[in-house]
Amino acid sequence: MYKNNKAMLTLAGAVALSSISAAALADYPERDIRVIVPWGAGGGTDGIVRKLTTIAEDSLDVSMYAENIEGGVSATGIGQLMSSRADGYTIGALTYDSLVTVPWQGMLPSYDVDKLKLIARVTSEPDAIVVDADSDYQSIHDLIEAAKADPGEVRIAIQNLGGRIHLAILQFQELTDTEFRIISYPGGAAPQKEAILSDEVDVALTSLGDFSNLLDDGTVRGLVEFSDTQNPTYPDVPTTADEGIDLQIGSFIVFAAPADTPEEAIATLENAYKTAYDSDEFQEWVANVGVTPNWLGTDEVTPWAEQTAESLFSEMDALVEAGVMSK
């Protein structure tokens, strides 16, 4: 009898807690929402996340604020996101490196994608090679010839060693039989911009969106975009498919929350970001920064992310086997 009473009390307590939780969520959100950006301020990811979040908060009765937590090829910020309270008041932005590089390299021992609930993918963004406007390289083939003529002399700025852009240049070298002097500028695209402007490097490998302000004012030029689809914002920049180079690679932005975040909160956040994504303000803005808006909602984004990661893990393992890169 005692055991039955105890079980009934436990069940009653659980029901009460569930009711309290449901009642609390009925008023979600009641306070400001923190959005972790795992890259430095001033880069492409930072700009897109801030723009979309600013519009998304118009659908809510609270503020949403972005916080840059850089380091470890996004591992530092993602680690904080995974360990945050799953109450809907901390979310974060994931990029290629967050879903691929960090787990493949084992950079965050506690990393487990099951610790995250993916909310939505909002953009896709091919990598590209950019040069100073006064550069002698007028085409990607000029650059390839120069790199072949002086192996290891042409300086190329990437972001983090071991990250997606590093993988892109390693694949590019292998496909074109070239060798560059690879110089790493961790922390996003902002240091790469400084390197180009100060002539520390000859070219930069990033995305056109990351360099959109410098492309728009004519300070830099795009030589090629690693895609098979023409960028509508920069139609003068050829694709690798146009140039006969079989390499397509790039990043994306996915919003995520700690795994146990209540479904009601996830749905509210997904709706707020979808409204922002569909707005004329965002669509017109993103069309001018060289990034492709590319929405996948909560139900579709997780299987897409899993398939993408598995495919790229296989690619990188093959490059390790071939001695092109190390793990």
C-alpha positions as CSV (number, residue, x, y, z in Angstrom):
1,M,0.0,0.0,0.0
2,Y,2.8,2.4,1.0
3,K,4.6,1.7,-2.3
4,N,1.4,2.4,-4.3
5,N,0.9,5.7,-2.4
6,K,4.5,6.7,-3.0
7,A,4.2,5.9,-6.7
8,M,1.0,7.9,-6.9
9,L,2.6,10.9,-5.1
10,T,5.6,10.7,-7.5
11,L,3.3,10.6,-10.5
12,A,1.2,13.5,-9.2
13,G,4.4,15.5,-8.7
14,A,5.5,14.8,-12.2
15,V,2.2,15.8,-13.6
16,A,2.3,19.0,-11.5
17,L,5.8,19.8,-12.7
18,S,4.7,19.1,-16.3
19,S,1.7,21.4,-15.9
20,I,3.9,24.2,-14.4
21,S,6.4,23.7,-17.3
22,A,3.5,23.9,-19.9
23,A,2.1,26.9,-18.2
24,A,5.5,28.6,-18.2
25,L,6.0,27.8,-21.9
26,A,2.6,29.3,-22.7
27,D,4.2,32.7,-22.0
28,Y,7.5,31.9,-23.8
29,P,9.5,33.9,-24.3
30,E,9.4,36.1,-21.2
31,R,13.0,37.4,-21.2
32,D,15.8,38.1,-23.7
33,I,17.2,35.3,-25.8
34,R,21.0,34.9,-26.2
35,V,22.3,33.9,-29.6
36,I,25.8,32.5,-29.6
37,V,27.9,33.3,-32.7
38,P,31.0,31.0,-32.5
39,W,33.1,33.3,-34.7
40,G,34.6,36.8,-34.3
41,A,32.8,40.0,-34.9
42,G,32.9,41.5,-38.4
43,G,32.8,38.3,-40.5
44,G,30.2,37.0,-42.8
45,T,28.5,34.6,-40.3
46,D,28.4,37.3,-37.7
47,G,26.7,39.8,-40.1
48,I,24.1,37.3,-41.3
49,V,23.2,36.1,-37.9
50,R,22.8,39.6,-36.5
51,K,20.7,40.8,-39.4
52,L,18.3,37.8,-39.4
53,T,18.1,37.8,-35.5
54,T,17.3,41.5,-35.5
55,I,14.4,40.9,-37.8
56,A,13.3,37.7,-36.0
57,E,12.9,39.5,-32.7
58,D,10.2,41.7,-34.2
59,S,8.0,38.6,-34.0
60,L,8.6,38.2,-30.3
61,D,7.9,40.4,-27.2
62,V,11.6,40.2,-26.0
63,S,15.0,41.2,-27.4
64,M,17.4,38.7,-29.0
65,Y,21.1,39.6,-28.7
66,A,24.1,38.0,-30.5
67,E,27.2,37.3,-28.5
68,N,30.5,36.4,-30.2
69,I,32.4,33.5,-28.5
70,E,35.2,32.6,-30.9
71,G,38.0,30.0,-30.6
72,G,38.7,26.4,-31.6
73,V,37.2,26.6,-35.1
74,S,33.9,27.4,-33.4
75,A,34.3,24.6,-30.8
76,T,34.4,27.1,-27.9
77,G,31.1,28.7,-28.7
78,I,29.4,25.3,-29.6
79,G,30.7,23.9,-26.3
80,Q,29.0,26.6,-24.4
81,L,25.8,26.1,-26.4
82,M,25.8,22.4,-25.6
83,S,26.2,23.0,-21.9
84,S,23.6,25.8,-21.7
85,R,20.3,25.4,-19.9
86,A,17.8,23.9,-22.3
87,D,15.1,26.5,-21.6
88,G,14.9,28.3,-25.0
89,Y,16.8,31.3,-23.8
90,T,20.2,30.3,-25.3
91,I,20.5,29.3,-28.9
92,G,23.5,29.4,-31.3
93,A,24.5,29.6,-35.0
94,L,26.4,26.6,-36.4
95,T,28.5,26.6,-39.6
96,Y,30.3,23.9,-41.6
97,D,33.1,23.7,-39.1
98,S,30.7,23.4,-36.2
99,L,29.1,20.3,-37.7
100,V,32.0,18.8,-39.7
101,T,35.5,20.0,-38.7
102,V,35.1,20.0,-34.9
103,P,33.7,16.5,-34.5
104,W,35.9,15.0,-37.2
105,Q,39.1,16.5,-35.7
106,G,37.9,15.5,-32.2
107,M,38.5,19.2,-31.1
108,L,35.7,19.1,-28.5
109,P,35.9,15.8,-26.5
110,S,32.3,16.3,-25.2
111,Y,31.0,17.0,-28.7
112,D,27.9,15.0,-29.6
113,V,25.4,16.2,-32.1
114,D,22.7,14.6,-30.0
115,K,23.3,17.4,-27.5
116,L,21.8,19.8,-30.0
117,K,18.3,20.4,-31.4
118,L,18.6,21.9,-34.9
119,I,16.1,24.6,-35.5
120,A,16.7,25.6,-39.2
121,R,19.2,26.1,-41.9
122,V,19.0,29.6,-43.4
123,T,21.9,30.0,-45.9
124,S,24.3,28.2,-48.1
125,E,27.5,29.9,-49.2
126,P,30.2,28.5,-51.6
127,D,33.9,29.3,-50.9
128,A,35.7,31.5,-53.4
129,I,39.1,32.9,-54.2
130,V,39.5,36.7,-53.9
131,V,42.3,39.0,-54.9
132,D,43.2,42.7,-54.6
133,A,41.7,44.8,-57.4
134,D,45.2,45.6,-58.6
135,S,46.3,42.0,-58.7
136,D,48.1,40.7,-61.8
137,Y,45.9,37.6,-61.6
138,Q,43.0,38.2,-64.0
139,S,41.6,34.7,-63.9
140,I,41.9,31.5,-61.9
141,H,44.1,30.1,-64.6
142,D,46.6,33.0,-64.1
143,L,46.8,32.1,-60.4
144,I,47.2,28.4,-61.2
145,E,50.1,29.1,-63.6
146,A,51.8,31.4,-61.0
147,A,51.6,28.8,-58.3
148,K,53.0,26.1,-60.7
149,A,55.8,28.4,-61.7
150,D,56.9,29.2,-58.1
151,P,55.7,26.4,-55.8
152,G,55.1,27.6,-52.3
153,E,55.6,31.3,-53.1
154,V,52.0,32.5,-53.8
155,R,50.6,33.5,-50.4
156,I,47.0,32.5,-49.7
157,A,45.0,33.5,-46.6
158,I,42.7,30.9,-45.1
159,Q,41.0,30.9,-41.7
160,N,41.7,28.0,-39.4
161,L,44.1,25.2,-40.1
162,G,42.1,21.9,-40.2
163,G,38.9,23.8,-41.1
164,R,36.7,23.8,-44.2
165,I,38.7,26.4,-46.0
166,H,41.9,24.5,-45.3
167,L,40.3,21.4,-46.8
168,A,39.2,23.5,-49.8
169,I,42.7,24.7,-50.6
170,L,44.2,21.2,-50.1
171,Q,41.7,19.8,-52.6
172,F,42.3,22.7,-55.0
173,Q,46.1,22.0,-54.9
174,E,45.6,18.4,-55.5
175,L,43.2,18.9,-58.4
176,T,45.4,21.6,-60.1
177,D,48.8,20.2,-59.2
178,T,49.8,23.4,-57.4
179,E,51.4,24.4,-54.1
180,F,50.6,27.6,-52.2
181,R,52.1,29.2,-49.1
182,I,49.1,28.7,-46.8
183,I,48.8,31.3,-44.1
184,S,46.2,30.9,-41.4
185,Y,44.2,33.8,-39.9
186,P,41.9,32.3,-37.2
187,G,38.8,34.1,-36.1
188,G,36.7,34.5,-39.2
189,A,37.0,36.6,-42.3
190,A,37.9,40.0,-40.8
191,P,41.7,39.1,-40.4
192,Q,41.7,37.9,-44.0
193,K,40.4,41.2,-45.2
194,E,43.2,43.0,-43.3
195,A,45.8,40.6,-44.8
196,I,44.6,41.4,-48.3
197,L,44.4,45.1,-47.7
198,S,47.9,45.3,-46.2
199,D,49.4,43.0,-48.9
200,E,50.4,40.4,-46.4
201,V,49.0,37.8,-48.8
202,D,48.4,37.6,-52.6
203,V,44.9,35.9,-52.5
204,A,42.3,34.9,-49.9
205,L,40.1,31.8,-49.8
206,T,36.8,32.5,-48.1
207,S,33.3,33.3,-49.5
208,L,32.1,36.2,-51.6
209,G,29.7,37.1,-48.9
210,D,32.5,37.5,-46.4
211,F,34.1,40.1,-48.7
212,S,30.9,41.7,-50.0
213,N,31.7,45.2,-48.8
214,L,35.2,45.1,-50.5
215,L,33.7,43.5,-53.6
216,D,31.0,46.2,-53.8
217,D,33.4,49.1,-53.5
218,G,35.9,47.6,-56.0
219,T,38.7,47.0,-53.5
220,V,38.9,43.3,-54.3
221,R,37.8,41.0,-57.2
222,G,36.6,37.4,-57.1
223,L,38.5,35.0,-59.3
224,V,36.3,31.9,-58.9
225,E,33.5,30.6,-56.7
226,F,33.6,26.9,-55.8
227,S,30.1,26.1,-57.1
228,D,28.2,24.8,-60.1
229,T,25.6,27.6,-59.9
230,Q,26.2,31.2,-60.9
231,N,26.1,33.7,-58.0
232,P,23.3,36.2,-58.9
233,T,24.9,39.0,-56.9
234,Y,28.3,38.7,-58.5
235,P,27.6,37.4,-62.1
236,D,31.1,38.4,-63.2
237,V,32.7,35.8,-60.9
238,P,33.0,32.5,-62.7
239,T,32.3,29.2,-61.0
240,T,34.7,26.3,-60.8
241,A,32.3,24.4,-63.1
242,D,32.7,27.2,-65.7
243,E,36.5,26.9,-65.3
244,G,36.6,23.1,-65.6
245,I,37.6,22.5,-62.0
246,D,35.7,19.7,-60.3
247,L,35.4,21.2,-56.8
248,Q,32.3,22.5,-55.0
249,I,32.6,23.3,-51.3
250,G,31.2,25.9,-49.0
251,S,29.5,26.7,-45.7
252,F,26.0,27.3,-44.3
253,I,24.4,28.7,-41.2
254,V,22.2,26.5,-39.0
255,F,20.4,27.7,-35.8
256,A,20.4,25.2,-32.9
257,A,19.5,24.9,-29.3
258,P,20.5,22.5,-26.5
259,A,18.9,19.1,-27.1
260,D,16.3,19.1,-24.4
261,T,14.9,22.5,-25.2
262,P,11.0,22.2,-25.2
263,E,9.4,21.7,-28.5
264,E,7.1,24.6,-27.9
265,A,10.1,26.9,-27.6
266,I,11.8,25.4,-30.7
267,A,8.5,25.9,-32.7
268,T,8.4,29.6,-31.6
269,L,12.0,30.2,-32.6
270,E,11.6,28.4,-35.9
271,N,8.5,30.5,-36.7
272,A,10.3,33.8,-35.7
273,Y,13.3,33.0,-38.0
274,K,11.1,31.8,-40.8
275,T,9.1,35.0,-40.7
276,A,12.4,36.9,-40.7
277,Y,13.8,34.8,-43.5
278,D,10.7,35.4,-45.7
279,S,10.7,39.1,-45.1
280,D,11.4,41.5,-47.9
281,E,14.0,43.2,-45.7
282,F,16.1,40.0,-45.3
283,Q,15.7,38.8,-48.9
284,E,16.7,42.2,-50.3
285,W,19.6,42.5,-47.9
286,V,21.0,39.0,-48.5
287,A,20.8,39.4,-52.3
288,N,23.4,42.2,-51.9
289,V,25.9,40.2,-49.8
290,G,26.6,37.3,-52.1
291,V,25.0,34.6,-50.0
292,T,22.2,32.2,-51.0
293,P,19.2,32.1,-48.8
294,N,18.5,28.4,-48.4
295,W,15.8,27.4,-45.8
296,L,15.4,24.0,-44.2
297,G,13.0,23.7,-41.2
298,T,13.3,21.8,-38.0
299,D,12.0,18.5,-39.5
300,E,14.3,18.5,-42.5
301,V,17.5,20.1,-41.2
302,T,18.7,17.2,-38.9
303,P,18.7,14.4,-41.6
304,W,20.4,16.9,-44.0
305,A,23.1,17.7,-41.5
306,E,23.7,14.0,-40.7
307,Q,24.0,13.1,-44.4
308,T,26.3,16.1,-45.1
309,A,28.6,15.3,-42.2
310,E,28.9,11.6,-43.1
311,S,29.7,12.4,-46.8
312,L,32.4,14.9,-45.8
313,F,33.9,12.6,-43.2
314,S,34.4,10.0,-45.9
315,E,36.0,12.6,-48.2
316,M,38.4,13.8,-45.5
317,D,39.3,10.3,-44.4
318,A,40.2,9.5,-48.1
319,L,42.5,12.6,-48.1
320,V,44.2,11.4,-45.0
321,E,44.7,8.0,-46.6
322,A,46.2,9.7,-49.6
323,G,48.6,11.8,-47.4
324,V,47.1,15.1,-48.6
325,M,46.0,16.1,-45.1
326,S,46.4,14.9,-41.5
327,K,43.8,14.4,-38.9
